[in-house]
Amino acid sequence: MRSRQLLLSGICLFVIAVSLLHLRYRDSARLRFPFHGHDAIDDAASDAWIWDAPSRFRPQTPSNDLEDDPCVAFPQSLLSRVQVVLKVGSSEPSARLDAQISSVSKCISNLIIFSDRDQTIGSHRAYDILADLPSSYRVNNTDFRAHDGAPAEGPDKAGLGWRLDRYKFLPMVERAQHMNPTADWFVFMEADTYIVWDNLFRLLDHFNPSVSLYMGSPSPGRAGKDGKATWFAFGGTGIVLSSAAIDKLVARETGPYGEFTQPSLTEKYEDVVRSDPCGDSVLGWALYEAGVELSGLWPLFNPHPLYSIPFGDAYWCQPIISTHRSSPDEMTALSKWETERGWTKPLLYADVFNLLQLGSFSHLSDWSNADFHGFGGEPSSPAHASFEACAQACHDHPECFQYTYDSSGLCTFVRSIRFGLKHVDPAGKVQLSSGWDTDKIARWATEHTCENPVWVKPSLTRIF
C-alpha cells in the first residue's frame, strides 16, 4: 500500500495512474517556410543528430495565464504551414474523442477531421471522407454495410468501423491537400494518438518541405518489385508528409487539352485497398510506387501507450513525438503536465520515466509488467518457487530490472523498465504480481544522464 501511495502522489501522476489501472492492456516558393534551420553536430558515423532546436512555444511568463488558456503559448503562426488532420471513426468512444479535442488537438486552429460519417465533434465538423468514393468501391463489397445502412450497434459496431478504416487513408490525403494546397507539412493522426507538438515542431524545423519526405514509425509492408521488403509509417503513431511528397503522390498526367489521362490516387489503388486490411500500409505502398521512401524515425514516433514504454537505451535520451493507444485520462494528464513543465527543453523519454516515478515503488499485486522484453530461466529454476524467489533471482541477474510472478508457478524477467498494467483473472484462478528492482533501476538511471537530446537519423533497420 505504501508503494502504491508513492505511485499515486501528485495530481498529474494520479490521473495517469488511474487511467493505467483501467487499461486493458513546392517548388521554390515554398522555401519561405517559416521554420528556421539550425546547424547540427553531425558525425557521419553517428546514428543521430545533436541539434540546437529551440522551442517555438512562447516562454512562460507571469502574464501568460496558461492555467486558464494553455493555447496562449502555442505557436499558432506555424499552422499556416502545418496542416493537422485527425482521422476518426463514428464508432470511436465519445470519451476518447472528447479527450483528443480538449487536449492534444485543443490548440490546433486549422484542424481537419475526417470520419466515416458527417458529425460534430466538440466545435469541429467531421467530414465523411467515404461519401465521395467511386461507386466501384461498393460493388460486391460488404464492408460498406456499416456506412450505407443503419448505424451498427453492439459488438459489431467497432468491428465494422475498423473494416471501413482502410478506405479513408488515400482520399484523406487527397482531400487534405485540396483543402489546404499551400501547406508545407501534413500531419495525420488518429483519435488515440498523442502528439508532443513542441518536439514535432522542433523536428520539422530541420527539414525542407520541398523535398519528398514521409516520416513515421516503420512497419513492414508489401514486397517490392525486386522482392525486397517495403516499409510504411504506422498510422497510430502519426504520419508526416511534406508538400513535395504529396505532390508526387497525387500527380496525374494530362493530355493536350489539360484533361487528366490517369485515374486519381483513390481510383488507382482500389484493388490494393480491397485486398489489404491496413490503410496505412496501402498509403505506404502508394508512396513507394511514387518514388517516396519512408524516413523511419522510431523511437521518436512511438507505437507504445504510456504504460507500455520499455525504458532503456532505445527509449531514454530521445525526444518523444508521439504515443499510441493513449487513454482519455492519459491524453488529458499529459497535456496538463506538458503545460506545467514548460518548453525550455525537448521532452525526452527520461522525463516521462520520471513522471511515472518508476523506481520509486517495488511491487504491485494484480499487475503485469512482463508482456514485453520478457525472458526466463529453465523450468527447474528456483525462481519459479515464489514471488520472493522470483524477486531474488531478478536481483541476481545482470539483465533483469523487473519481473512478474504468476501464482501458477512462473517467474518472468524483463530487460527494460516499464510501468505495466493491472491484470485480474476473471476466473480468479491465477494472480499476477509484479516487482521492480528499485536499486538497480535507480543506479541505471543515475548512470544514464542525457547531456543532449538524441534526434535519431532516419533508418529502416532501427525499427520497433
Residue pairs with C-beta under 8 A, 6 or more apart in sequence:
3 360
3 361
3 362
3 363
3 364
4 361
4 364
6 357
6 360
6 361
7 13
7 17
7 357
7 360
7 361
7 364
8 14
8 17
8 18
9 357
12 333
12 336
12 337
12 340
12 355
13 333
13 355
13 356
13 357
15 329
15 332
15 333
15 336
16 306
16 329
16 330
16 333
16 334
16 355
16 356
18 329
19 327
19 328
19 329
19 330
19 333
20 306
20 307
20 327
20 330
20 419
20 421
20 422
21 421
21 422
22 327
22 422
23 305
23 307
23 327
23 421
23 422
24 421
25 371
25 421
26 210
26 243
26 244
26 247
27 210
28 210
30 184
30 209
30 210
30 243
31 208
31 210
33 81
33 184
33 208
33 209
34 77
34 78
34 80
34 81
35 56
35 78
35 81
35 201
35 204
35 205
36 205
37 205
37 206
38 51
38 52
38 53
38 54
38 205
38 206
39 52
40 49
40 50
40 51
40 52
40 206
40 455
41 49
41 50
41 51
42 49
46 457
47 456
47 457
47 459
47 462
48 318
48 454
48 455
48 456
48 457
49 206
49 455
49 457
50 452
50 453
50 454
50 455
51 202
51 206
51 453
51 455
53 202
53 203
53 205
53 206
53 346
53 453
53 455
54 202
55 198
55 201
55 202
55 343
55 344
55 346
56 75
56 78
56 198
56 201
56 202
56 205
57 73
57 74
57 75
57 198
57 343
58 64
58 72
58 73
58 74
58 75
59 73
59 342
59 343
59 344
60 66
60 73
60 342
64 72
64 73
65 72
66 72
66 73
66 339
70 106
70 107
70 335
70 336
70 339
71 106
71 107
73 339
73 343
74 107
74 197
75 201
76 107
76 109
78 201
79 108
79 109
79 110
80 110
80 182
81 182
81 183
81 184
81 185
81 209
82 183
82 184
82 185
82 186
82 187
82 201
82 204
83 110
83 112
83 176
83 179
83 180
83 183
83 185
83 186
83 187
84 105
84 108
84 110
84 111
84 112
84 187
84 189
85 111
85 112
85 113
85 114
85 172
85 176
85 186
85 187
85 188
85 189
86 100
86 105
86 111
86 112
86 113
86 114
86 189
86 190
86 191
87 113
87 114
87 115
87 165
87 168
87 169
87 172
87 188
87 189
87 190
87 191
87 235
88 97
88 100
88 113
88 114
88 115
88 121
88 126
88 190
88 191
89 115
89 116
89 161
89 162
89 164
89 165
89 191
90 115
90 116
90 117
90 119
90 151
90 161
91 152
91 157
91 158
91 160
91 161
91 162
92 161
92 191
95 328
96 191
96 192
96 327
96 328
97 121
97 122
97 191
98 122
98 328
99 327
99 328
99 329
99 331
99 332
100 191
100 192
100 331
101 121
101 122
101 124
102 122
102 332
103 331
103 332
103 334
103 335
103 336
104 189
104 193
104 194
104 195
104 331
104 335
105 111
106 335
107 197
110 180
111 124
112 127
112 176
112 179
112 180
113 121
113 124
113 125
113 126
113 127
114 126
114 127
114 129
114 168
114 172
114 175
115 126
115 127
115 128
115 129
116 128
116 129
116 130
116 146
116 147
116 161
116 164
116 165
116 168
117 126
117 128
117 147
117 151
118 125
118 126
118 127
118 128
118 131
119 125
119 126
120 126
127 175
129 168
129 171
129 172
129 175
130 144
130 147
130 164
130 167
130 168
130 171
132 171
133 167
133 171
133 266
134 266
134 267
134 270
136 270
137 144
137 167
137 270
137 273
137 274
138 144
138 148
141 274
143 160
143 163
143 164
143 167
144 164
145 152
145 160
146 152
146 156
146 157
146 160
146 161
146 163
146 164
147 164
151 157
152 160
152 161
163 277
165 279
166 273
166 276
166 277
166 278
166 279
166 282
167 273
167 279
168 279
169 235
169 279
169 280
169 282
169 283
170 265
170 266
170 269
170 273
170 279
170 282
170 283
170 286
171 266
172 188
173 186
173 188
173 241
173 246
173 249
173 250
173 265
173 283
174 250
174 264
174 265
174 266
176 186
176 188
176 246
177 183
177 186
177 243
177 246
177 247
177 250
183 243
184 209
184 242
184 243
185 204
185 209
185 240
185 241
185 242
185 243
186 240
186 241
186 242
186 243
186 246
187 195
187 200
187 238
187 239
187 240
188 235
188 238
188 239
188 240
188 241
189 195
189 238
189 239
189 322
190 235
190 236
190 324
192 236
192 324
192 325
192 326
192 327
193 236
193 237
193 238
193 322
193 323
193 324
193 326
194 322
194 323
194 324
194 326
194 330
194 331
194 334
195 238
195 321
195 322
196 319
196 320
196 321
196 322
196 338
196 347
198 338
198 343
198 346
198 347
199 300
199 319
199 320
199 321
199 346
199 347
200 238
200 240
200 321
200 322
202 319
202 346
203 297
203 300
203 319
203 321
203 455
204 240
206 455
207 213
207 242
208 242
209 242
209 243
209 244
210 242
210 243
210 244
211 242
211 244
212 242
212 244
212 245
212 247
212 248
212 291
212 292
213 240
213 241
213 242
213 244
213 245
213 292
213 295
214 233
214 239
214 240
214 241
214 242
214 245
214 284
214 287
214 292
214 293
214 294
214 295
215 233
215 239
215 240
215 241
215 294
215 295
215 297
215 301
215 458
216 232
216 233
216 234
216 237
216 238
216 239
216 240
216 294
216 295
216 296
216 297
216 301
217 233
217 234
217 237
217 296
217 297
217 298
217 299
217 301
217 302
217 303
217 464
218 231
218 232
218 233
218 234
218 294
218 296
218 298
218 459
218 460
218 463
218 464
219 231
219 232
219 233
219 234
219 280
219 281
219 284
219 463
219 464
220 229
220 230
220 231
221 229
221 230
221 231
221 232
221 281
221 284
221 285
221 288
222 230
222 276
222 281
222 285
223 229
223 230
224 230
224 288
230 284
230 285
230 288
231 284
231 293
231 294
231 296
231 460
232 280
232 281
232 283
232 284
232 285
232 287
232 288
232 294
233 239
233 240
233 280
233 283
233 284
233 294
233 296
233 301
234 280
234 301
234 303
234 324
234 464
235 278
235 279
235 280
235 283
236 303
236 324
236 325
237 301
237 302
237 303
237 322
237 323
237 324
238 301
238 321
238 322
239 280
239 283
241 249
245 287
245 292
248 290
248 291
248 292
249 265
249 286
249 287
249 290
249 292
250 264
250 265
251 290
252 260
252 261
252 262
252 263
252 264
253 260
253 261
253 262
254 260
254 261
255 261
262 268
265 286
268 286
269 282
269 285
269 286
272 282
272 285
272 286
273 279
273 282
276 282
276 285
284 294
287 293
287 294
294 458
294 460
295 458
296 458
296 459
296 460
296 462
296 463
297 321
297 456
297 458
298 456
298 459
298 462
298 463
298 464
299 314
299 315
299 318
299 320
299 349
299 456
299 464
300 318
300 319
300 320
300 321
300 322
300 455
300 456
301 321
301 322
302 309
302 315
302 320
302 321
302 322
302 323
302 324
303 324
303 464
304 310
304 323
304 324
304 325
305 323
305 324
305 325
305 326
305 327
305 330
306 323
306 326
306 330
306 334
306 352
306 356
306 419
307 418
307 419
307 420
307 421
308 371
308 372
308 418
308 419
308 420
308 421
309 315
309 323
309 349
309 352
309 418
309 419
310 372
310 373
310 416
310 417
310 418
311 349
311 350
311 353
311 358
311 416
311 417
311 418
312 415
312 416
312 417
313 448
315 349
315 416
316 348
316 349
316 350
316 353
316 448
316 450
317 348
317 349
317 350
317 448
317 450
317 452
317 453
317 454
318 348
318 349
318 453
318 454
318 455
318 456
319 346
319 347
319 348
319 453
319 454
319 455
320 347
320 348
320 349
320 352
323 330
323 334
326 334
337 355
338 347
341 347
341 351
345 453
346 453
348 450
348 453
350 445
350 448
350 450
353 417
353 445
356 419
358 417
358 418
358 419
358 436
358 441
359 417
359 436
359 438
359 441
359 442
359 445
360 438
361 436
361 438
362 435
362 436
362 438
363 387
363 391
363 433
363 434
363 435
363 436
364 420
364 433
364 434
364 435
365 431
365 433
366 422
366 423
366 424
366 431
366 432
366 433
367 404
367 420
367 421
367 422
367 423
367 432
367 433
367 434
368 404
368 420
368 421
368 422
368 423
368 432
368 434
369 402
369 403
369 404
369 414
369 418
369 419
369 420
369 434
369 436
370 402
370 403
370 404
370 412
370 413
370 414
370 420
370 434
371 420
372 414
372 416
372 418
373 414
373 415
373 416
373 418
374 404
374 412
374 413
374 414
375 399
375 412
375 413
375 414
375 415
376 383
376 410
376 411
376 412
376 413
377 383
377 393
377 411
377 413
381 393
381 411
382 389
382 393
383 389
383 390
383 392
383 393
383 394
383 411
384 390
384 409
384 410
384 411
385 409
386 405
387 405
387 433
387 435
389 411
390 403
390 405
390 411
390 435
391 403
391 405
391 435
391 437
393 400
393 403
393 411
393 413
394 400
394 401
394 402
394 403
394 411
394 413
394 435
394 437
395 437
395 439
395 440
397 413
399 413
399 415
400 413
400 414
400 415
400 437
400 440
401 414
401 415
401 416
401 417
401 436
401 437
401 440
401 441
401 444
402 413
402 414
402 417
402 418
402 434
402 435
402 436
402 437
402 441
403 411
403 412
403 413
403 414
403 434
403 435
404 411
404 412
404 414
404 420
404 432
404 433
404 434
404 435
405 411
405 412
405 432
405 433
405 434
405 435
406 412
406 430
406 431
406 432
407 430
407 431
407 432
407 433
408 429
408 430
417 436
417 441
417 444
420 434
423 432
425 431
425 432
456 462
